[in-house]
Amino acid sequence: MTDPIADFLTRIRNAVKANHKVVEAPGSKIKREITKILYEQGYILAYKFDVDEKGHPSIKIALKFDAATKVSAIKNLKRVSRPGLRRYSSVDEMPRVQNGLGIAILSTSKGIMTDAAARRENVGGEVLCYIW
């Protein structure tokens, strides 16, 4: 696998489209930070970091759906920077996702954070993905 972050986002996207309640994916430090941001921003219900029987880290994510309409909190996930074409953004050129209704997740020198947090910290970085 050449792009584990894209695989992680695709697993979540497929689970949302198939109306699954829980999705499981292999874990890493970057995926752990992305999962924490998704939880803090209200896109997922809960998460659990675990280790499988072989000692490999895994992440279990409980997806969030509206009780009345059965619509997911995650409308779409889009991978921006990829191994073949890295996308970087300065503070002045920070992307606005869906005119502020979504979030961009960035990898900065101060860690993985949202676009709003990066603006507050006055840092730019690699734009990992858009979520709305």
C-alpha positions in Angstrom: 0.0 0.0 0.0 1.5 3.3 -1.1 -0.9 5.7 0.6 -2.2 4.5 4.0 -4.1 7.8 4.8 -6.1 7.5 1.5 -6.9 3.9 2.5 -8.1 5.0 5.9 -10.3 7.7 4.4 -11.7 5.3 1.8 -12.6 2.8 4.5 -14.6 5.5 6.3 -16.2 6.8 3.1 -17.3 3.3 2.1 -18.7 2.5 5.6 -20.7 5.8 5.5 -22.1 5.0 2.1 -23.0 1.4 3.2 -24.6 2.7 6.4 -22.3 0.7 8.7 -22.3 1.7 12.4 -18.6 0.8 13.0 -15.5 0.8 10.8 -12.1 -0.8 11.6 -8.8 0.2 10.1 -5.1 -0.4 10.7 -3.7 2.2 13.0 -0.7 4.7 12.9 0.1 7.9 14.7 -1.2 10.1 11.9 -4.4 8.1 11.6 -4.8 8.4 15.4 -4.5 12.2 15.2 -7.0 12.4 12.3 -9.4 10.3 14.3 -9.1 12.6 17.3 -9.8 15.6 15.1 -12.9 13.9 13.6 -14.2 13.2 17.1 -13.5 16.7 18.4 -15.2 18.3 15.3 -18.3 16.1 15.8 -18.0 13.9 12.7 -17.8 10.6 14.5 -19.6 9.3 17.6 -16.7 7.4 19.3 -13.4 5.8 18.7 -11.1 3.1 20.2 -7.4 2.4 19.7 -6.7 -1.2 20.0 -4.0 -3.8 19.3 -4.9 -7.0 17.4 -3.7 -10.5 18.2 -0.5 -10.1 16.2 0.4 -6.8 17.9 -0.6 -4.5 15.1 -2.4 -1.3 16.1 -6.0 -0.8 14.9 -8.6 1.9 15.1 -12.4 1.2 15.6 -14.6 4.2 14.7 -18.3 4.4 15.6 -19.9 6.6 12.8 -22.4 9.3 13.6 -25.9 9.2 12.0 -28.9 11.5 12.5 -31.6 9.5 14.4 -34.5 11.0 12.4 -33.2 11.1 8.9 -30.5 8.4 9.0 -28.0 10.8 7.3 -24.4 10.6 8.2 -22.5 13.5 9.8 -19.8 13.0 7.2 -21.0 14.0 3.7 -17.7 13.5 1.9 -14.0 13.0 2.5 -11.4 14.0 0.0 -7.6 13.3 0.1 -5.7 16.3 -1.1 -2.0 15.7 -0.7 -0.8 12.4 -2.0 2.5 10.7 -2.4 2.8 11.6 -6.1 1.8 15.2 -5.6 2.2 16.9 -2.2 0.1 20.0 -1.5 1.3 22.6 0.9 -0.4 25.7 2.1 0.8 28.8 3.9 -1.3 30.7 6.4 -2.3 33.3 3.9 -3.5 30.7 1.3 -5.2 28.4 3.8 -8.1 26.6 2.1 -11.7 27.1 3.2 -13.8 23.9 2.8 -17.4 24.4 1.6 -17.1 28.1 2.5 -16.3 27.3 6.2 -18.9 24.4 6.7 -16.2 21.7 6.4 -12.7 21.3 7.7 -9.2 20.8 6.2 -6.8 18.6 8.1 -3.1 19.8 7.9 0.2 18.3 9.0 2.1 21.2 10.4 5.4 21.7 12.4 3.2 21.8 15.5 1.3 18.6 14.7 -1.8 17.5 12.9 -4.5 20.1 13.2 -7.5 21.7 11.5 -7.3 24.7 9.2 -8.9 26.9 11.9 -6.3 25.8 14.5 -3.5 26.4 12.0 -4.7 29.9 11.4 -4.8 30.6 15.1 -1.3 29.2 15.5 -0.1 31.1 12.4 1.4 28.0 10.7 1.1 26.4 7.3 1.7 22.9 6.3 0.7 19.9 4.1 -3.0 19.7 3.4 -3.9 16.1 4.1 -7.6 16.0 3.4 -11.0 17.9 3.3 -14.0 16.7 5.3 -17.5 18.1 5.1 
